[in-house]
């Protein structure tokens, strides 16, 4: 298959723009919340996101990368059913993730030595059920050369999160308002993602997918194991700061320890476009 280089460059550029927008919105959100929340409250909020991000590697099961791998090998007519199969797995995994956060909240709070974290995690617990099925959206759009739709989703999702977390804090105050607003934004992101996910398949007659769950397991199991080891490397600094130096220090560390991911943006987005082609 001959690859149109210009087209691939355009697709990668759209995905890079999406990542840049996501990063920019994150900086703005952190700046606003840092101003309206106390140091301890903001530290607790960042701890909630830290716990979610750490466990996300476990409960995503290595599947986000499977979208590009399998969709590029299947006819477009089977794509919709393939995405549905993966989404069902994410719904089940998201349910277990939510239950883990809800019932494990007291234990996680004890490990991080922040009693307030227990209540916040229980409020936050529905979030994985909404966000896990949207993890593969970028790969779906990159595979079918609709990266601009992925950028639209990023703009919508980050706008939802910025509005739903910042506005309640400004009006009502307190970290619980931010957490509840985050859950609401997650539901809105889920709704928008499920609508956009249908776009590549609207012009074809959908047929049952030949992909089976065993194929998904064989592909994603190695990525899952690699992700577990990645947790130890990426999460260790946040864990030690959070447990032994307190929420105030964790808040300062979270805002101060921000990498500029420009190199990784270029690498990951080019890979997202080229992997389905290869």
C-alpha positions in Angstrom: 0.0 0.0 0.0 1.4 3.4 -1.0 1.2 6.0 1.8 0.3 9.6 1.0 2.9 11.4 3.1 1.1 14.7 3.1 -2.1 13.1 4.3 -0.3 11.3 7.1 1.4 14.6 8.1 -2.0 16.3 8.2 -3.5 13.5 10.4 -0.5 13.6 12.8 -0.8 17.4 12.9 -4.4 17.2 14.0 -3.6 14.8 16.7 -0.7 16.9 17.9 -3.0 20.0 18.1 -5.4 17.9 20.2 -2.6 17.0 22.6 -1.4 20.6 22.8 -5.0 21.8 23.5 -5.3 19.1 26.2 -2.0 20.2 27.8 -3.0 23.9 27.7 -6.4 23.3 29.3 -4.7 21.3 32.0 -2.4 24.2 32.8 -5.3 26.7 32.9 -7.3 24.4 35.2 -4.4 23.9 37.6 -3.8 27.7 37.8 -7.5 28.5 38.5 -8.0 25.7 41.1 -4.8 26.6 42.8 -6.1 30.1 43.3 -9.6 29.2 44.6 -8.7 26.1 46.7 -6.5 26.0 49.8 -3.2 24.2 49.5 -4.5 21.1 51.3 -7.7 21.0 49.3 -5.9 21.3 46.0 -3.5 18.6 47.2 -6.4 16.3 47.9 -7.8 17.0 44.5 -4.5 16.1 42.8 -4.3 13.0 44.9 -7.7 11.9 43.5 -6.4 12.3 40.0 -3.1 10.6 40.9 -5.0 7.5 42.2 -7.2 7.4 39.1 -4.2 7.8 36.8 -2.2 5.1 38.5 -5.1 2.5 38.6 -6.1 3.4 35.0 -3.0 1.5 33.7 -4.3 -1.6 35.5 -7.9 -1.4 34.5 -7.4 -0.3 30.9 -5.9 -3.8 30.4 -3.6 -2.6 27.6 -6.6 -2.3 25.3 -6.3 1.3 24.0 -3.5 0.3 21.6 -5.5 -2.6 20.3 -7.9 -0.4 18.4 -5.4 0.6 15.8 -3.9 -2.9 15.6 -7.2 -4.7 14.9 -9.2 -2.1 13.1 -6.6 -1.7 10.4 -6.8 -5.5 9.7 -10.6 -5.7 9.4 -13.1 -4.4 6.8 -14.7 -1.1 7.6 -18.1 -2.9 7.8 -16.8 -4.9 10.8 -15.3 -1.8 12.5 -18.4 -0.7 14.4 -19.0 -4.2 15.9 -15.3 -4.4 16.8 -15.4 -1.1 18.6 -18.6 -2.2 20.4 -16.8 -5.4 21.6 -13.9 -3.4 23.0 -16.3 -0.9 24.6 -18.1 -3.7 26.4 -14.8 -4.9 27.9 -14.1 -1.3 29.0 -17.6 -1.1 30.5 -17.0 -4.2 32.6 -13.5 -3.1 33.6 -14.8 0.4 34.4 -17.4 -1.1 36.7 -14.8 -3.0 38.6 -12.6 0.1 38.6 -15.5 2.2 40.1 -16.2 -0.4 42.8 -12.5 -0.6 43.7 -12.4 3.2 44.2 -15.6 3.2 46.2 -14.9 0.3 48.5 -11.2 0.7 48.6 -11.3 4.4 49.3 -10.6 4.1 53.1 -7.6 1.9 52.5 -6.2 4.2 49.8 -6.7 7.2 52.0 -4.8 5.4 54.8 -1.9 4.5 52.5 -1.6 8.1 51.4 -2.3 9.4 54.9 -5.1 11.7 53.9 -8.5 11.0 55.7 -10.3 13.5 53.4 -9.3 11.4 50.4 -11.7 8.6 51.4 -14.8 10.7 50.9 -13.5 12.3 47.7 -12.7 9.0 46.1 -16.2 7.8 46.8 -17.7 10.8 45.1 -15.2 10.3 42.2 -15.8 6.6 41.8 -18.4 6.7 38.9 -15.8 8.4 36.7 -14.0 5.3 35.3 -17.3 3.9 34.1 -17.7 6.9 31.8 -14.1 7.6 30.7 -12.8 4.1 30.0 -14.9 3.5 26.9 -13.6 6.7 25.4 -9.9 5.7 25.7 -9.7 4.3 22.2 -11.4 7.2 20.4 -8.2 8.8 19.2 -7.0 5.4 17.8 -10.3 4.8 16.0 -10.2 8.2 14.4 -6.5 7.9 13.4 -7.2 4.5 11.8 -10.0 5.8 9.7 -8.2 9.1 8.9 -10.6 11.3 10.8 -8.1 12.9 13.2 -9.9 16.2 13.0 -12.8 14.5 14.9 -10.4 13.5 17.6 -9.4 17.1 18.0 -13.0 18.1 18.2 -13.5 15.6 21.0 -10.5 16.9 22.9 -11.8 20.5 22.7 -15.2 19.4 23.9 -13.9 17.2 26.7 -11.5 19.7 28.0 -14.1 22.5 27.9 -16.5 20.2 29.8 -13.8 19.5 32.4 -12.7 23.1 32.8 -16.2 24.4 33.1 -17.6 21.6 35.4 -14.6 21.7 37.8 -13.8 25.4 37.9 -17.3 27.0 37.9 -18.6 25.0 40.9 -15.4 25.8 42.9 -15.8 29.5 42.1 -19.5 29.5 43.1 -19.7 27.0 46.0 -16.0 26.6 47.0 -14.4 23.5 48.3 -12.7 20.5 46.8 -15.8 18.4 46.8 -17.4 20.7 44.3 -14.4 20.2 42.0 -14.6 16.4 42.3 -18.4 16.2 41.7 -17.9 18.6 38.7 -15.3 16.3 37.3 -17.7 13.4 37.5 -20.3 15.4 35.6 -17.8 16.4 33.0 -16.9 12.7 32.6 -20.5 11.8 31.8 -20.6 14.6 29.2 -17.3 13.4 27.7 -18.8 9.9 27.5 -21.9 11.1 25.6 -19.8 13.2 23.2 -17.3 10.3 22.6 -20.0 7.8 21.9 -21.6 10.1 19.3 -18.3 10.9 17.5 -17.3 7.2 17.6 -20.1 6.4 15.1 -18.9 8.8 12.4 -16.5 6.5 10.5 -19.2 3.8 10.1 -22.3 5.9 9.2 -21.9 5.3 5.4 -21.5 1.5 5.6 -23.7 -1.4 6.5 -22.4 -2.9 9.7 -21.8 -6.6 10.0 -20.7 -8.8 12.9 -17.0 -8.7 13.6 -14.7 -11.7 13.1 -12.6 -10.6 16.1 -12.9 -12.7 19.2 -12.1 -11.9 22.8 -9.2 -14.3 22.8 -7.5 -12.3 20.0 -7.8 -9.2 22.2 -6.4 -11.0 25.2 -3.4 -12.4 23.3 -2.5 -8.9 22.0 -3.2 -6.8 25.1 -1.8 -9.1 27.8 1.9 -8.2 27.1 1.0 -4.5 27.0 -0.8 -4.9 30.3 2.2 -6.4 32.0 4.5 -3.7 30.6 2.0 -1.1 31.9 2.3 -2.6 35.4 6.0 -2.1 35.4 5.5 1.4 34.1 3.4 2.3 37.2 6.4 1.6 39.5 8.5 4.1 37.5 6.0 6.9 36.9 4.1 6.8 40.2 6.9 6.4 42.7 7.8 10.1 43.2 4.1 11.1 43.7 3.6 8.3 46.2 6.6 9.2 48.4 5.8 12.9 48.4 2.1 12.2 49.1 2.6 9.7 51.9 5.5 11.2 53.8 5.3 15.0 53.1 1.5 15.5 53.2 -1.1 17.0 50.9 0.3 20.5 51.0 3.7 19.4 49.6 1.9 17.1 47.1 0.0 20.1 45.8 3.2 22.1 45.3 4.9 19.1 43.7 2.0 18.5 41.3 2.1 22.0 40.0 5.9 22.3 40.0 6.7 18.9 38.5 5.2 19.5 35.0 7.0 18.2 32.0 6.7 20.0 28.6 5.7 16.9 26.5 6.4 18.3 23.0 8.8 15.6 22.0 6.4 12.9 23.2 3.5 14.6 21.4 5.3 14.4 18.1 6.4 10.8 18.6 3.1 9.4 19.9 0.9 11.2 17.3 3.1 10.2 14.3 3.0 6.6 15.6 -0.8 6.8 16.0 -1.1 7.6 12.3 1.6 5.3 10.9 0.9 2.1 12.9 -2.5 1.4 11.1 -0.7 2.0 7.8 2.1 -0.4 8.5 
